[in-house]
């Protein structure tokens, strides 16, 4: 069992920055691939970025060069640094942890990011 708690969302003007944090507890953090997803009103949830236990990363094309995902296994925390934010980035951002042992997936409660134009 893994518990995930996101923080760092908020309201920011276009061009601004936010850093999201996802703190995990309850299991061996390094055995999980951690991803940040987002869901805007009326749209499907989409993968924004993920990072493996080895530090390999993947990004949604529209955020490449603006967002950076990182993890600190000692602190059981994953970060999403978001720069040059655009109104289209407005969404609820969710942290996801997927076990590399049994592929069970866990979700956080989400944090709202709103980018004003």
Buried (B, 14 or more C-beta within 10 A) or exposed (E): EBEBBBBBBEEBEEEBEBBBBBBBEEBEBEBBBBBBBBBBEEEEBEEBBBBBBEEEEBBBEEBEEBBBBBBEBEEBBBBBBBBEBBEEBBBBBBBBBBBEEEEEEBBBEBBEBBBEE
